[in-house]
């Protein structure tokens, strides 16, 4: 019988990474000096997370999916995605600017044979004073004007820059140009895809003096040049109530903050549920299993899960993620 699953993270060394995945989140088994990302739930081929608890320990996520199918993910989800888990969860530590980049949508990704597109969201865990990120454009834009600014190395002039703090949320649909700046630790929820088109990498080089590859040509067909009024997601957190952060065809994400035991019932959902702990700790009781959940961990509740009891310590914050 399936049960709530914990996983061992996959760590990624990045030129812009730091050490807060270890020092702030307690994932201190990363051997990397500049750990930019911890993939804490992943069905990406070659980078799958492995179960850490129970009799399924040692199995990769998609291996379990092949065996349990709709029992793990739900009937509608399995019909659509089959044996690839559809959501990737990361923690990201930006110690320097990430490249200015964009991701394709499902149609473009399929036409290029790179799997699914990539829509994502960010939940900021911590941000140093003055930390900023880039999301979208700060003015009306078109392809020709954009290319001019890229060629003149004036790209940042046309990008929308946002100051950030803990608790901020940004939804990044496929096609939106974006980048994280230094001093930001966040959780990222996204479609299962590792396709990124780098447009600008701040003219930096690695320890061998080499620049990272850019993909400006590929990016041009992926970019949505529309400028919007607001790029920041507005929401109202309330203790002991579920706050809606993102509702999209690719994932729904809610914020759970509570200071008393709370019951959730997923009997009618027909989908898995992911708990991403972004602060504090709690005890989760589901399917006769009782597990602790602390900041930096995820817990995957199978689609067969019904009632769940969450018992918190003070300061608990959990992202609740599923496909509706």
N, C-alpha and C positions, 0 to 999 in steps of 0.2 A: 504493500500500500504506500502511496506517495505521502510525503510529509514536508513541512517547511524546510527549505534548502539554504544552506550557507555555502559560500564559495571562497576559493583562494584567489586573490587578485593576480592580474598580470601587470607587471610594471614596465613603463616605457621611459627610456632615457631620451631626453630632449635637450637641444642646445639652449632652450629658454627655461629649462626646469630648475627647481630649487630643492629644498629639503623639508617642506612643510607637510608633505604627505606622510613623512615619518614623524616629525616633531609635533604637528598639530592633530593629526588623525590617528597617530599611534600605530600606523602600518609600518612597524620598524624592522620588518624582515626584507625590505627592499635593499638590494645590494648596490643600487645605482647612486652615484654622487650627485647627479642632476636628474632627479626623478620628476618628470613633468606630468606624467599621467599614471593613475592606477585604474586599470579596467577591472571593475569589481563585479560586473555581470556581463558576459560577452559570449555570443555565438558566432563571432567572426572567425572564419576559417583560419587556422594557424595561430589564432590568439584566443582560443576558447578558455573560459574559466572552468575550473574543476571543483566538483562538490567537495566540501570539507567536513560534512557531518553525516552520521547515520550509515546505513548499509550501502548507500549509493556513493559513498566517499571514493574519490579517485576517478570518477566518471566525468567526462566532459559534458557540457550543457546540451549540445546537440545529440550526443549519444543517448541521453535520457529522453530527449524529445522523440527520437526515432522509436524508442520502446513504448513510451506512455502516450504519445501523440496528444489527442484532445483532452486526456485526463490531466495533462500538465498545463496546456495553454488554452483550452476551451475549443469547442467544435468550430465556431466561425473563424477563429484565429488560425486553427490548424488547416482548414480548407484553403485559406488565403496564402499562408506562409509555408505550409508543409513542414519540412524538417530543418528549418533555420529559425532560430529564436529571433523574434522581430525587433527587440529593443536592446540597446547597448547602454550601459551605465558606467560613467567614469567619474573620478575625482581628478581635477586639474590644478596644478600649482604653477602659476605664471610668475617666474622670477625676472622675466624680461618680456619684451613684446613678442607675441606670436606673429607669424606671417599674416599679412592681409590676404584673405582667402575667401573662397566661395565653394559651395557644394551643388551638384546637379540635382534636379528633381527626378522622379521615378522614370519619366518618359525619356529624358536625355540619357540617364544612366543605362537604361535598357538598350537604347540604340547604340551605346558605346560598349556594351558587354561588360559593365562593371557592377552588375547586381542592382540593388535598390538605390534610390536617391537618399539624400541626407537632410532631414529636418531635425532640429535640435532645440533644446532650451537650456538655460543656465540658471542655477540658483547659487547666489554668492554666499559662501560660508563666512569668509573673512576678507577684508580689504584694508590695505594700509592707507593712511591719510593721503588724499590726492590721487588715489588709484583710479584709472580710467580704462574704458574699453571702447571699441569701435563697433557700431551697428548701423549699417545702411548709409544713406547719403544725406548731406545737409542742405541740398538744393535739388531742383529739377535736373535730371541727368539724362543723357543719351549715350549711345555707344561711341560715337565719334568724339564727343567732348571727353568722355572717360579715357579713351585711348590717348588723347593729347596730354592729359594730366599724368598718365602713367609714363609716357615717353619723356616728359619733362621732369620726372621725379618730384612731382608736386601733388601726389595722390592724396596725402593726408588733408590737403586744403578742402577737398570736396566730401570728406567722410564725416559722418555724424559721430561725435565723441561724447561719451557719457561718463560723468563721475559716478563712482559706485561705492556702496557700503554693504555691510552684512544684511542679508535678507532680500536684496534686490533680485528681481527676476527679469530675464530677457528671453523672448521667444525668437528663434532664428530660423525662419523657414528656408527651404532650399532656394537658392538664387540670391540670398541677401549677403552682400559683402560684409565681412566682420573680422575682428581680431581682438584678442585679450591684451591688456597692458600689464606691466609689472605690478606685483604686490597684491594679486588676486588669487584666492583659493576658492574653488567652486565645485559644485556637482553638475554634471552634464547628463541629460537624458536625451537619447537620439535614436533615430532609425539605425538598424544594423547595417552599417556601411563604413568603409574606411577610405572613401574617395574624396580627396581634397585637391582643389586647384589653387596653388599659390600664385598670387598676383604680384606681391612685393614683400621682400624679406629684410628690409631696413639696411640693405647693403652690408650685411654681416657675413663673416666667414667662420668656418670651424677651426679646430686646432691644427688642421693641415693646410689652412689658408684657402679652403674651397668654399664657394657659395653653394647654397642649396638650390636645387632645380626649381625654376619657375614654370608656370603653366598658363601664361596669360592668354595664349591663343585658344586653348581648351576652355578657359574661364569665360571668354566673351559670349559664347552661346548659352552659358549657364546663368549669367547675371540677370537679375531683375533690376532694372534701372529706375523703378518707381521709388520716389521719396514719400515717406509717410509722416504724419504729424507727430506721432509719438512712438518710440521704439521700446520704451520701458513698459513692462507689464504691471498694471496697477491691481492690487488686491488688498483685502482687509483681513489680516490675521485675527482670529478670536480664540481665546483659550477654550478648550473643550468643544470646539466646533470645527468642521472641515472647511478649509478655505480653498476655493478653486483657483488654481494658478494658470493652467493651460488646458484647453480642450481642442484637440485637433484630430484629423483622421488617423494620425500616426501614433498618438499616445494622449492619455489624459493624466495630468499630474495635479494632485492636491497636497496641501500642507496640513499636517496634523500636529497641533500643539495642545497638550493636555496636562493637567495637574492632578488628575484622579483616574482611577481605573475606568477604561472605556471599552465598550463592546462594539465590534463591527460584524456585519453579516453579509457575506459575499455569495450566498447561495444562488442568487438570481443573476449573477454577473456574467457567467459563461466566459470567463477569462482568468488568467493568472493575475496575481497582484504582487508588485514589488514594493517592499519597504526599503527606502534609502535613508539611513539614519544620518542626519547632518549636524546634530548636537545632542548631548546628553546620553541617556541610556534608558532602556525599558526592558521589561520581561514580556515576551509574546507567547501566549498559550493558544495553540490551534491543533486540531486533530490529535488530541491527547499528548501532544508534544509541548514542552515548555523550554524556550530558549531565550537567552539574553541577546539584546541588540544594542550595540554601542556605536557612537559616531565613527564613521569610516566603514561601516559594515552595511551589507544589503541582505535581505531575506526574501526569498522567492516563495510565495504561497501558491501551490498548484491550483488549477481551476476547480478541483474537487473540494477545496476548502470552503467550509460553511462559516460558522461563528468563530470569531477571534476575540480574545481578551488581551488588552494591552494595559500593563501596570507600569506607570512611569516613575522615574526619579525626576526631581525638579530640573527644568530647563530642556526637556526633551523636545526635539523637532524631527519629524519624519516626513519624507516625501512619499506619498502613496501614488503608485504609477500602475496604469493598466490601459488596455485598448477597449474602447466602448463602441 
